[in-house]
Amino acid sequence: MPPEEVPLPLEPYKIKAVEMLHRPSAAEREAALRRSGYNLFNLTSEEVFIDLLTDSGTSAMSDHQWAALMTGDESYAGSRNFLDFERTVQDLTGFPFVLPAHQGRAAENLLFSTMVRPGQMVPNNMHFDTTQAHVLRQGAKPVNLAVREAYDVRAELPFKGNMDTARLEGTLRTEGKNVPLVMMTLTNNTGGGQPASLANLREVSRISHAHHVPFYLDMCRWAENAYFIHEREEGMGSRSIAEIGRAIFDLADGATMSAKKDGLVNMGGFIATRDASLVPRLKELLITFEGFPTYGGLARRDLSAMAVGLREATELAYLEHRIGQVRYVASLLDQDGIPFMRPPGGHGLYLDAHAFLPHLGPDELPGQALAVEIYREGAVRTCEVGGVMFGSEKPEPGSPPPLELVRLAFPRRVYTASHYHYVAEVVRRVWKRRASVGGMEMVEAPERLRHFLAKFGPASKKGDRGHGTPSPSPPELQSRGRSNA
Ligand SMILES: *Cc1c(COP(=O)(O)O)cnc(C)c1O
């Protein structure tokens, strides 16, 4: 079917600086896979044509952000860039106390080191991996309370990032004294970039506060979440993203932020809170680990680029286009019935590797096999979010079966519609020859952070299925049949 039927997401910007891409040949891709131990984290960017590994810190900054970098007042203390940044975060969130940090996990370290003690538990809709690591590091237990539909890749529902409020109520009734804070991750990154509704956030806030438990947000993709509320929630269509943002933050006591996401910068983050009693301890840790509270591990100029980025992330034209890009690829894949988590998420599309490669058992690492195959086909780098990333944890009894996904994360303002057309074509080609795709096995398995560090190889045990061979000619946009240079 001609893909022209799907409307192109029209870029609301023009391009001022370009970075040339290299498109590796089939032989180069095969060599890169062997060299990297079939772990796409080990590829060099030279070996990648389209990089959808992550949307974190991979954004293109705007002309206004680059201009802001030139306004750096690099004073150690009291820089005007800090004041500008602080005012922006206060204005967007309403949180009075704002402490910059070099990235999201540094902000998480401050929050959890300050609030959490050994033996406690922290509920979240779904913990992101660094958030989970910080809860565990304090000797506490991360508990995922996402609604059950969050684990159903086919359920086409508007707010699959919601928390199960009945389970939250039950948890706080029995364990309330042992819960130092409740957290919600906006959007739910681990669960497919799915949003939470304002109604759900209101209920989580009410329940937490009724049990005298503070309510915090992991606000990395708060603007994308607000866009979904704007689009999908009753009465929200006439409210701006910034207004919806404020309605969200008004429900919470504070937040941690990786500005590498909806802050549209390559590095940066912060923690913000209403709780004055936390601030001295937060500042003490900040100074120990990051730097003085008016720079927090960043150059002062970076604070201004972050302030501009935070505001740009709330622009409707930007968000419409961004989420439109994800939907564009989803529509192209839909034409072939390619399975992905529904509905498409805010920052990416998550292929359902179980359904894509049903002939592979869980021990044949279908997510890793699919990610490798997509790279082999077209030098598109994606990320397994499944058995390799989360498989070393023992599932709770009665918990839903783990998701086996391959994430196509969309960097902000980086790739154009023709790049995404190419990506869809690469995935479709793998889909057409999916029956011939063999499994993978881990040949070097470190105990922790294994998705970053493990090495893989083609699975040996079911042997004869062999391994994928990329389609003879690489996907082309205009000139089909031209061979790869
Ligand atoms: C990226 C991310 C973090 C951690 O932020 P870093 O800037 O990578 O340290 C925390 N939570 C979520 C949901 C994220 O996506």
The ligand as a Gaussian input file, in Angstrom:
#p B3LYP/6-31G(d) Opt

LIG

0 1
 C       15.524000       9.735000      31.810000
 C       14.670000       9.494000      32.960000
 C       15.140000       9.637000      34.277000
 C       16.589000       9.904000      34.595000
 O       17.070000      11.069000      34.027000
 P       18.591000      11.195000      33.511000
 O       18.663000      12.615000      33.075000
 O       18.798000      10.209000      32.434000
 O       19.465000      10.937000      34.704000
 C       14.238000       9.459000      35.294000
 N       12.948000       9.141000      35.057000
 C       12.474000       8.985000      33.820000
 C       11.040000       8.638000      33.600000
 C       13.308000       9.143000      32.728000
 O       12.816000       8.962000      31.486000

